[in-house]
Amino acid sequence: MSVRWGIVGPGRIASKVVADFPHVPGAEVVAVASRSAERASAFAAGFGIGRVHDSYRAIVDDDGVDVLYIATPHPQHRAVALAALRAGKAVLVEKAFTVTPAATREIVDAAAAAGVFAMEAMWTRFQPAIVRMRELIADGAIGEVQSVQADLGAQHPTDPSDRFYDPAVGGGALFDVGVYPISFAQMVLGTPDAVAAHGALAPSGVDVEEAVLLSYPGGRTASLLASLRCATPGTARVVGTGGWIDVPPRFHHPSSIVLCRNGAEPERIDAPAAGAGYAHELREVTGCVADGRLQSDVMPLADTVVVQDVMDAVARQLGMEPQEGPAEL
């Protein structure tokens, strides 16, 4: 039996994700929903999707859907995810999961209460090169990890009407690009003891850039940069007592890593992704749902909660006030 997927929010990211489903055994996309019937119909026609819904409630009520991929603007994740979970549908929620820790915990609690699978769509953790990196770290290839460095930045239009500068749709660097280095650091080092952030806000009140320092027990640190005004290399480095691992651009979906052991020549390890790279997280969700599991071991909800808490600390230190969406559809 195939796991039947529905798509909520047929935009640019959803188009890339759906194009990877041919690389996902046991899964099929059967429905799509948008508040615009025309937009949903065009998306369905482009990908051969059978059913079109002109409201999010309609796809939540569709008995022929097992799991929803939620790719709406960040503040809209909350209402769709809560409604889906209460209807018994699994959810894959695009990053950032929400724009407030309270909403994230609300969704996590709803998934637990309903006994239904939920996961954040942090595709980085499922990239074969990152999987290999984590294996090397666990095997002690670079000794005890002491620090993480990561940056991710791109120049986006400065038009105030652009979605990146609109707080009502979760605009700003933090929720679109900053979530990647923060989640990467959390993946490697866990929950930080302290968060220090410095950055800049746009006139609309959203962040355009921030440097973040995460502090951990034993003097371990993560130094992170996210930007909407500066293009950056998009690299990451994990440093340990026995060497380091470089993750070449763009670190959030790499095709290789470079292992540098102390006193040895660098070793490049190639591990390309299937398709555009989204297939790996889709396989994880499909397998979890088919097996009746409630969470992913690779991207557990507890990790998402920690990342949201860190982003909240960054937002507060910058003076940003994220606008969370409603709880009801």
C-alpha positions as CSV (number, residue, x, y, z in Angstrom):
1,M,0.0,0.0,0.0
2,S,1.3,3.4,-0.9
3,V,1.4,6.3,1.6
4,R,-0.9,9.0,0.1
5,W,0.4,12.5,0.3
6,G,-1.3,15.9,0.1
7,I,0.4,19.2,-0.6
8,V,-0.7,22.3,1.3
9,G,0.7,25.5,-0.2
10,P,1.7,24.9,-3.9
11,G,4.5,27.4,-4.1
12,R,8.1,27.4,-5.2
13,I,9.4,25.0,-2.5
14,A,6.5,22.6,-2.9
15,S,7.3,22.4,-6.6
16,K,10.8,21.3,-5.9
17,V,9.7,18.8,-3.2
18,V,7.0,17.2,-5.3
19,A,9.4,16.8,-8.3
20,D,11.4,14.4,-6.1
21,F,8.6,11.9,-5.4
22,P,9.6,9.6,-8.2
23,H,12.7,8.8,-6.0
24,V,10.4,7.8,-3.1
25,P,9.2,4.2,-3.2
26,G,5.8,3.6,-1.6
27,A,4.6,7.1,-1.8
28,E,2.2,9.0,-4.1
29,V,0.9,12.6,-4.2
30,V,-2.9,12.4,-4.5
31,A,-4.1,15.9,-3.6
32,V,-3.1,19.5,-3.4
33,A,-4.8,22.5,-1.6
34,S,-4.5,26.2,-2.0
35,R,-6.7,29.2,-1.0
36,S,-6.6,29.9,-4.8
37,A,-8.4,27.2,-6.8
38,E,-6.6,28.4,-9.9
39,R,-3.2,28.0,-8.3
40,A,-4.0,24.6,-7.0
41,S,-5.4,23.5,-10.4
42,A,-2.3,24.7,-12.2
43,F,0.0,22.9,-9.7
44,A,-2.1,19.7,-10.0
45,A,-1.9,19.8,-13.8
46,G,1.8,20.3,-13.8
47,F,2.5,17.2,-11.6
48,G,-0.4,15.0,-12.6
49,I,-2.1,15.2,-9.2
50,G,-5.7,13.9,-9.1
51,R,-7.5,15.9,-6.6
52,V,-7.6,19.7,-6.1
53,H,-8.9,21.5,-3.0
54,D,-9.6,25.2,-2.8
55,S,-9.3,25.4,1.0
56,Y,-7.0,23.9,3.6
57,R,-9.9,22.6,5.5
58,A,-11.0,20.5,2.5
59,I,-7.7,18.7,2.2
60,V,-7.7,18.1,6.0
61,D,-11.1,16.4,5.6
62,D,-10.0,14.4,2.6
63,D,-10.1,10.7,3.7
64,G,-7.9,9.7,0.9
65,V,-4.8,11.5,2.3
66,D,-2.5,10.0,4.9
67,V,0.1,12.8,5.4
68,L,0.2,16.5,4.6
69,Y,3.3,18.3,3.5
70,I,2.7,21.9,4.8
71,A,4.6,24.5,2.7
72,T,2.5,27.7,3.5
73,P,4.2,30.8,4.9
74,H,5.6,30.1,8.3
75,P,2.9,31.7,10.5
76,Q,0.2,29.6,8.7
77,H,1.8,26.3,9.6
78,R,0.2,26.3,13.0
79,A,-3.5,26.1,12.0
80,V,-3.0,23.6,9.3
81,A,-0.8,21.3,11.3
82,L,-3.1,21.4,14.3
83,A,-6.2,20.6,12.2
84,A,-4.4,17.8,10.3
85,L,-3.2,16.1,13.5
86,R,-6.6,16.3,15.1
87,A,-8.0,14.7,12.0
88,G,-5.5,11.8,12.3
89,K,-3.2,13.0,9.4
90,A,0.5,12.9,9.7
91,V,2.4,16.1,8.9
92,L,5.7,17.2,7.4
93,V,6.0,20.9,8.3
94,E,8.4,23.0,6.3
95,K,11.1,24.8,8.2
96,A,10.9,27.0,10.2
97,F,8.3,24.8,12.0
98,T,6.5,27.9,13.4
99,V,7.6,31.4,14.3
100,T,7.1,31.1,18.1
101,P,8.1,28.3,20.6
102,A,4.6,28.3,22.0
103,A,3.1,27.3,18.7
104,T,5.8,24.7,18.1
105,R,5.0,23.1,21.5
106,E,1.3,23.3,20.7
107,I,1.8,21.2,17.6
108,V,4.1,18.8,19.4
109,D,1.6,18.3,22.1
110,A,-1.2,17.8,19.6
111,A,0.8,15.1,17.8
112,A,1.4,13.3,21.0
113,A,-2.3,13.6,22.1
114,A,-3.5,12.3,18.7
115,G,-0.8,9.6,18.4
116,V,0.1,10.9,14.9
117,F,3.4,11.4,13.2
118,A,4.9,14.9,12.9
119,M,8.3,16.1,11.7
120,E,10.0,19.3,10.6
121,A,11.1,19.4,7.0
122,M,14.8,20.0,7.8
123,W,16.2,18.2,4.7
124,T,19.8,18.9,5.7
125,R,19.8,16.0,8.2
126,F,18.8,13.5,5.6
127,Q,21.5,14.5,3.0
128,P,23.8,11.5,2.5
129,A,26.9,13.6,3.0
130,I,25.5,14.9,6.4
131,V,24.6,11.4,7.4
132,R,28.2,10.3,6.7
133,M,29.5,13.3,8.6
134,R,27.4,12.3,11.7
135,E,28.7,8.8,11.4
136,L,32.3,10.0,11.4
137,I,31.7,12.2,14.4
138,A,30.1,9.4,16.3
139,D,33.0,7.1,15.4
140,G,35.5,9.7,16.9
141,A,37.1,10.5,13.6
142,I,37.8,14.1,14.8
143,G,38.0,13.4,18.5
144,E,35.8,15.4,20.9
145,V,33.8,18.1,19.1
146,Q,34.6,21.6,20.4
147,S,33.1,24.0,17.9
148,V,30.8,24.5,15.0
149,Q,31.0,27.3,12.4
150,A,28.3,27.9,9.7
151,D,27.1,30.7,7.5
152,L,24.2,31.1,5.1
153,G,23.4,34.3,3.3
154,A,21.9,35.5,0.1
155,Q,21.0,38.9,-1.3
156,H,17.3,39.3,-1.6
157,P,15.3,42.2,-3.1
158,T,15.0,45.2,-0.7
159,D,11.5,46.1,-1.9
160,P,9.5,46.5,1.3
161,S,6.6,44.7,-0.3
162,D,8.7,41.5,-0.9
163,R,7.6,38.6,1.4
164,F,11.1,38.5,2.9
165,Y,10.4,41.9,4.6
166,D,6.8,41.2,5.6
167,P,6.4,40.2,9.3
168,A,2.9,38.9,8.6
169,V,4.2,36.0,6.6
170,G,7.2,35.3,8.7
171,G,9.7,37.4,6.8
172,G,13.3,38.0,7.8
173,A,16.6,36.1,7.7
174,L,16.0,34.1,10.8
175,F,13.1,31.8,9.7
176,D,14.3,31.4,6.1
177,V,18.0,31.0,6.3
178,G,19.1,31.4,10.0
179,V,17.2,28.2,10.9
180,Y,19.7,26.2,8.9
181,P,22.9,27.1,10.8
182,I,21.1,27.0,14.1
183,S,19.7,23.5,13.4
184,F,23.1,22.3,12.1
185,A,24.7,23.4,15.4
186,Q,21.9,21.8,17.4
187,M,22.3,18.6,15.5
188,V,26.1,18.4,16.4
189,L,26.2,20.0,19.8
190,G,22.7,19.7,21.3
191,T,21.0,22.3,23.5
192,P,23.1,25.4,24.2
193,D,23.4,27.0,27.7
194,A,23.3,30.5,26.4
195,V,22.5,32.5,23.2
196,A,24.1,35.8,22.2
197,A,23.0,37.6,19.0
198,H,23.8,40.8,17.2
199,G,22.2,42.0,14.0
200,A,20.1,44.4,12.0
201,L,16.4,44.9,11.4
202,A,14.6,46.3,8.3
203,P,12.1,49.2,8.8
204,S,9.3,46.6,8.8
205,G,10.7,45.1,11.9
206,V,12.1,41.8,10.5
207,D,15.8,40.9,10.7
208,V,18.0,41.2,7.7
209,E,21.2,39.8,9.2
210,E,22.5,38.3,12.5
211,A,25.6,36.8,14.0
212,V,24.8,34.2,16.7
213,L,27.1,32.7,19.3
214,L,25.8,29.6,21.1
215,S,27.6,28.5,24.3
216,Y,27.8,24.9,25.6
217,P,29.2,23.2,28.6
218,G,33.0,22.8,28.7
219,G,33.6,25.9,26.6
220,R,32.2,24.5,23.4
221,T,30.7,27.0,21.0
222,A,28.9,27.5,17.7
223,S,29.5,30.7,15.7
224,L,26.8,31.3,13.1
225,L,25.8,33.9,10.5
226,A,22.6,34.4,8.6
227,S,21.9,37.2,6.1
228,L,19.4,38.5,3.6
229,R,21.7,41.4,2.5
230,C,25.0,39.6,2.0
231,A,25.7,36.6,-0.2
232,T,27.9,34.3,1.9
233,P,29.8,31.1,0.9
234,G,27.3,28.8,2.8
235,T,30.0,26.7,4.4
236,A,30.1,24.8,7.7
237,R,32.9,23.3,9.8
238,V,32.9,21.0,12.7
239,V,36.1,21.2,14.8
240,G,37.3,18.5,17.2
241,T,40.3,17.7,19.3
242,G,41.5,15.3,16.5
243,G,40.8,17.3,13.4
244,W,37.8,18.8,11.6
245,I,35.2,18.2,8.9
246,D,34.5,20.8,6.3
247,V,31.1,20.9,4.6
248,P,31.5,22.8,1.3
249,P,28.8,25.1,-0.1
250,R,26.0,24.9,0.3
251,F,26.3,23.2,3.6
252,H,22.5,22.7,4.0
253,H,22.4,20.3,1.0
254,P,26.0,19.3,0.3
255,S,27.2,16.5,-2.1
256,S,30.5,16.0,-0.3
257,I,32.4,16.6,2.9
258,V,36.1,16.9,3.6
259,L,37.6,15.0,6.6
260,C,40.8,16.6,7.9
261,R,42.4,14.5,10.6
262,N,45.3,16.0,12.5
263,G,48.6,15.2,10.8
264,A,46.9,13.6,7.7
265,E,46.0,14.7,4.2
266,P,42.4,15.9,3.7
267,E,40.1,13.2,2.6
268,R,37.1,14.2,0.3
269,I,34.1,12.0,0.7
270,D,31.5,12.2,-2.0
271,A,27.9,11.3,-1.2
272,P,25.5,12.9,-3.7
273,A,21.8,13.1,-3.0
274,A,19.0,11.5,-5.0
275,G,17.0,13.9,-7.2
276,A,17.2,17.4,-5.9
277,G,17.8,16.3,-2.4
278,Y,14.3,16.3,-0.9
279,A,13.7,12.6,-1.5
280,H,15.6,11.5,1.6
281,E,13.3,13.3,4.0
282,L,10.3,12.2,2.1
283,R,11.5,8.6,2.3
284,E,11.9,9.0,6.1
285,V,8.4,10.3,6.6
286,T,6.9,7.7,4.2
287,G,8.7,4.9,6.1
288,C,7.7,6.2,9.5
289,V,4.0,6.6,8.5
290,A,3.9,3.2,6.9
291,D,5.5,1.6,10.0
292,G,3.2,3.5,12.4
293,R,6.1,5.4,14.1
294,L,5.2,8.8,15.7
295,Q,8.6,10.5,15.2
296,S,11.7,10.4,13.2
297,D,14.9,9.3,15.0
298,V,16.9,11.6,12.7
299,M,14.7,14.7,13.1
300,P,12.9,14.3,16.5
301,L,10.4,16.9,17.6
302,A,12.6,17.6,20.7
303,D,15.3,19.0,18.4
304,T,12.8,21.2,16.6
305,V,11.7,22.6,20.0
306,V,15.3,23.5,20.9
307,V,15.9,25.2,17.6
308,Q,12.7,27.2,18.0
309,D,13.8,28.3,21.5
310,V,17.2,29.4,20.1
311,M,15.5,31.4,17.3
312,D,13.2,33.0,19.9
313,A,16.2,34.1,21.9
314,V,17.8,35.6,18.8
315,A,14.6,37.4,17.8
316,R,14.2,38.9,21.3
317,Q,17.8,40.1,21.4
318,L,17.4,41.8,18.0
319,G,14.1,43.4,19.1
320,M,12.1,41.5,16.6
321,E,8.5,40.5,17.4
322,P,7.4,37.5,15.2
323,Q,3.7,37.4,14.3
324,E,2.4,33.9,14.8
325,G,-0.7,32.8,12.9
326,P,-4.0,31.6,14.3
327,A,-4.6,28.2,15.8
328,E,-7.8,27.6,13.8
329,L,-8.3,27.2,10.1
